[in-house]
């Protein structure tokens, strides 16, 4: 379990194809604190550490993960947001994040507001191969974008906005994000349960 509070970013040092899987070598300041079998969120995707060496470590994404997330778009040199799983004694500074991406979305616009940044996103069937998953956002609700816990506003059926403060902009990959980029979306788990329960009464 995660909280969507990114600890640091890592740089993709190598990508190795193994059948339909991809193994990523990540260089990060967290590497010397990691151990094999530990769960780490990479752009919001929970992956298991398979080896650690010096300032780098490896994780593997299977075909199913590559199809449902943006990890298949990641290239050597790209940065990824990193968060270790939450300790039992930790605080929930973000919201409940499972590290299970629901679907990808598209960044449609970025505005520099001279002190903050406004990002527009859309998701759903308008993206060709992005099937309708029935996911929803609510005004002032939580969303996890590339592993970052954020608050939604201007919520519609398949679009929403978020505002990024300077600290988040500087300490996550949001400073790399531009219009046209694909992002990982994990919708609020409470909202997903409620939606499913209400569907049973239709």
N, C-alpha and C positions, 0 to 999 in steps of 0.2 A: 504494500500500500504506500502511496505517495501523497504529497500535499500540493504539488504544482508550484512549489517554491524552488526555483532553479538554484543549485549550489554554485555551479560554474559551467563553463563551456569546455568542450574538448575538440581537438582537431582530428579529422579522419586522416590517418597516415597511410593506410593501405586498405584495399578491398580485394578479397580473394573469393572467386566463384568456386563453389563446391557442389556440383550437381545443380539443383535449383535453388540452393541456399547461397547466401553471401556472408562471409566472415569479415568483420570490420576490425581493424586495429586502430584504437583510439589513443591519442596522446593527451594526457590531462594531469593537472596537479593532484587529482584525486587518486591516481593510479597506485601510489605507494600506500594508500589506506584501504585498498580493495583486496578481496580474497576470492579465490575460485568458488563458484556457486552463488555468489552474491547477486542480488537483483539490483539493476540500475536502470533508471529511466533515461532513454535516449530520444530526444524530441517527443517525449510523451509515450514512448514504446518501452515496455518492460522487457529487458533482455538480461540473460544470465552471463556473468563473467566466466569465461572458459580458460583464460590464462592471464597471468600478470608478469610483466618483465620491465624493470626500470620505471620509466615514466609513461609506459604504455600498457594496454591490456586489450584482450580480444573478446568479441561477442559475435554470435551468429544469429542471423535473421532467416527464418525458413520462408519458403515460397508463399505460404498463406499470409505471413506478416508483410512481405514485400508487396503483395497485391493490394492489401488494405491500408497501407501507410505510405508515407513519402520517402521511406528509406531506400526504395529502389531508384530515387532521383539523386540521392546523395553521391557526391564524387570526392575523390582524394583532394584534400585541402579545405573542404567544407567544415564549418563549425557545427556542432550539435549541442543542444541544451542537456545538461546532466543533473540528475538528482538521485541520491541513494534512497533506499526504502526508509520509511519513517520508523525511528525507534519507538518502542512502547512508552517510553517516558517523554517523548517529544510533544511539541505543541502543534496544533493545526493552524498554521499561519495562513494557509490557502484554503482548500476544500478537499473533500475525499476524492482522490484520484487513484484509479486502479492500474493505470499503465496499459489499459486495453483500448486501443484506438477504435472508435466507432466507424469512422469514415474519414476521407480526406475532404478538404475544402479548398477554395481558391481565394487568395488575396486579390481584391479587385481595385483597391485604391489605398494610397498612403498620403497623409497630409501632415506636413510639419507646421505645428501651431505655435512655434517659437516658445518652447518650454514644455511641450508635450507633443505626442504624435497620435494621430487618429488613423485607425486601420479599419477598412471595410472588408468583410468576408461574405462569401456565398457558398452554399452547399446544396446538394440535391440533384435531381435528374437533369438540370440544365447543363451539366458537365459531361455529357456524353456517356462515358463508361461508369460514372458515379450513380449507382442505382439509388432509388428512393428508399431510405432506411426508416423513415418515420421518426427521425430525430427532431427534437425541438429545442429552442432556446426561449427563455422568458426574460422580460425586462428586469434588470438588476440581478439576474441569476448568474450562476457560475458557468464558465466554460474553460476547458483546458486546450490551449493552442500550442502545439509543438512542446508540450510539457509544462507550459506556463499557466498558472491559475489566474484567470482574469474575470472581470465583471462585464456582463453584456448590457448594451443599451441599443436603442433603435431596432429592437428585435422584430423580425417579420417571419413569414413561413419558411424562408430559406436564406435569409440574410441577417447580418447583425454587425454591430460596431463595437470596438473596444478602444480605450485610450491607454497609452503607454507613458509612464512617467520616466524622467531621465535615468533614474537608477536601473529600472528594468531594461530600458533601451541599451544602456551601456554594458549590462552584465548578462544579457541573453543574446540570442541570435536575431532578435527583432531588429537590430541595427542593420542586419544583412537582408531583411525581408523586403521584397518589392512587389508591385502589382504584377500578377501573372504567376506568382509562386504558389506551389501546392503545399498545404499545411496539414498536419495531423490534428484531428478534432476528437476529443473525448467529452461527451455531454454529461451533464450532472447526473450521477447515479440515482439520486432521490427522484428526480424528474422522470427518469427512465422507468423506475418501478411503478410510479403513479400512473404513467401513461399506459403501461401494460395492464395494470389492474383495472383501469377504467375501460380498456378495450374489451375486457371480459363481460362488461355489462351492456355492450351494444347489441 
